[in-house]
């Protein structure tokens, strides 16, 4: 090393780089030696950090190993390019998110090349490219056609810092945003959902598929997230006029593991966390408490009006703030019903009759479009609406005559309105009248486009499929080409994605398998969870906002914000651009 200075080392790298780094593109041949090595694609945040280096060094080594063994290796790379960080950075710099994102991609790609990574750049994808998100929109239309994408009014998690909606899964156990760290608020909005609960049983059972290899504790994480589907959830309409002028949802979502006895529902109980309970001035203390509310719901099977009780006398199902009271069917219902001074009815059904009535009830619920899928008490449908500019537009038009109309596939992509110059101030598509105004695809009357964009997890839920056929301009991917490389032989990434991203990707693959488009239900044979490379981060106490290193200073044993001198929480966390704690690998290349 003493004889080889940096200049000589760079000359050696320049000489050998084209000889060892020229990726031999994976051929699309029906070949049992095809091998698909996939690392989770990065968000183009501006620069790689050492956490990226760890992930991609592993996939690079595995890819080269299998090539040396004579296999036809698919080892692609792309960019998870939509999302809030780019939009926020663009606002700060007064440039368009596209300009910011593409400059970041150019820089990060140069870093990958300098690292000598063995990627097939001919298959490169960018989720913000209209040629990619055209097919994300086509995927949405497939879901919509199967009644698996729907819109409803509900309370949502609102991030006051990023000014957008978060899915339940993106709120941590302390009620804070997964990205900004801000305390999440509740807001009533009409939102788009994907009915992931329709596949909960398939997703739960799929974790026992013999195809899975080396998933280890990820199976436990997924099973805990999905939960064993022992019941069903349904929407019960709130009786109009029973809640006054309060701005609340029109339906109450309930879950029961006794669907055979829905005709015998006598009451609904709600906890202090339920929106109906929060309308009450009187809140329970530590003593036993119950109060009948003015609000009632309509049992869709009997048309009866069911009373609602606000109480702390019932143990509610996990992650639920409602309980379905069926006296005679469970002990909890019996106890509460008796404390109200009522006699418990006798409900006699044979096990065969219970099974038959359960199937009939759930089929009726599905036909009424109120639920009726086998699901655990903790699983909800996937909230995908985001009130921001930089995301995939939802391909829906709202017409006063025709209602909700899907954009015809031949009219895709529905493109984001261009930013004129670099003066970016358009944080929400509602602010672009040029984008919103459109004729109805059905009747031609003046109509309005949907202004929400999709959660970026939708973009990343199917990218591994597009890699198999990235230049196809006729469909998402060729079924024949997908069959040659799927399922992915090895998927490499961080454990922090073991719940959300993996769940969504598995759901989309299960759905597309049900459509006959992919060869297996499970998309990934083997997982390699490489751990995390951590860096020190700093957050404001209270708001949870992340600060840069040069914005803080040491005050004795503690850290404070440099300007305000307010206390700062210093922790070691996974390296992330949004947390300002990444270490740039450029230092290695100097």
C-alpha positions, 0 to 999 in steps of 0.5 A: 500500500505504501508503494501504491498511491491514490493516483496509481490505485485509480489507474488500476481501477480504470483498467480493470473496471470495464473488464470485470464490470460489464454486465452480461444481460440476462437472456429471456430464454426458457432455461432452468438455469435462470437465476433472479437476484434482486436487491431492494431498489433505493430512493434517489435521495441525493447520494448513496450512504454506507447502508446502501453500500452494504446491501448492494455489495451483497447482491453484487457478490451473489450475482457474480457467484452465480454467473461464475457457476454458469447461470443466466443471472438477472440482476437489475437496478432501478429507482423508487423515485416518487415521494415526499422527500423529493417534493419537500426538497424541491419546495426548499430549493424552488425547483421541480421535483422531477429536476431534483429527482433526476439529478439525484439519480444521475449522481447515485448511478455514477456512484454505483458505477464507481463501486463496480456494481454488476447491475444490468442497466439496460433494465433500469426503471424509474417509478416517476417515469410515465412509461412506468407509472402508466402500468402502475395506473393499469394495475390500479384499474385491474384492482378497481375492475375486481372491486378491490379498489374503492373510495370511502369517507373515513378518519385518516392519519394526518401528518402536520409536517408533511401535510399528507395522509398516512396509512395506519402502518406508517404510524409508529407505536407512539402515534408519530409519522414514520418519516417526519416524526411528527405527532399524527392528527386525525382528519375526516377525508374521502380516501381511496383504499385497496381491499387487501383484506380480500386476500388476508387468508391467502396471504396468511396461509402463503407463509407456510408455502414450501417454496419459501426459504430462509425467511426465518423470523420474517414469517413470524413478523408477517403472521403477526402483521396479518393475523390469523383470519378468524373472523370478518369485518363489515361496515354498518351504516350509522342511522341518519340523524342520530349523531346531529351535525357532527362531521363523522363517517357515515359507517361504523366498521365492525369485526366479529368472529361470530358471523353466523349470529349477525341476526342476533346482534343486540348492541355495539360497544365502542371504546374511548378511542372510537370517534363516536366516543370522542363526541361525548363530553363525559369520559370514563375514569378508572371505574366501570362505566357505560353509557348508551349513545344517541347514535345507532347503526343499521344491521344490514341483515335484519334492518334493525337499529342497533344501540351503541354503548360507550364503555370501559367494561369490555375487553375489545379485540386487538387493534379495534375500538368496537365490539359486536354484542351477541348475547348467547354467542359469547361470554363477554356479550353475556356479561355486559348484557346481564349488567344492563338488566337483560336476560341472555337468550339461548342460541342453539345451532349445530356446528354444521349449521354455524358453518353454513350460516357463516358462509352465507353471511359472508357471501351476503356481505360481499354482495352488499359490498360491505366486507365479508372476507375472512380477516383477523381483528387487526388487519385493515384495508390499504389506504393509498390516497396521498394529497401531494403532487409528486406521486402516481395520479389515480386514474379516476374521473368524477362525473356528476352524471356517471359517478366514479369513472375509470380512465380507459387503459388506452388513455393512460398514462394520466400524467402529472401536470408539468411544472413551468420552469423551476418555480415549484409551488404545486403541492397538491393536484387540487391546485391545478385546474388545468389538470382537474378539468377533463371530459367524462370518458363515458358521456363527454360532459365536463368532469373532474379528475381525481386529485389524490396521488398514490402511496409510493408503496403502490409503485414499489409493490410490483417493480420486481415484475417490471424488471422481467420485461422493462421495455414492454409498451403493450402491457405491464409485463409479458406473462411468458417472460415473467414465468422465466424468472419468477419467483425471485430466487433471492431478495435482499433488503432491510428488516425494516421492510419486513412488514409494510413493503413485503406485505404489499408486494406479496398482496399484489403478487397474490392478486396477479396470480389470481388473474393468471398473470404470474406463475406462483402466489409467493413472489420471493423464494429466499430472503436475505435480511442484511441488518442495518448500518446506523448513524446518529440522528438528532430530533427536536423534542416535541415535534420530532423534526429531524435536524442536520449535524450542523444544526445542533451542538453539545451542551454539557452531556446533552445536545441542543439546537444551535440557534434556539438552544432547545433540547434535542434527542440524539439517537442511533438509527438506520441511515436515511436521507430524511434523518440526515444521518447518512455517511457518504461512500464517496469518502472511500473513492477519494 
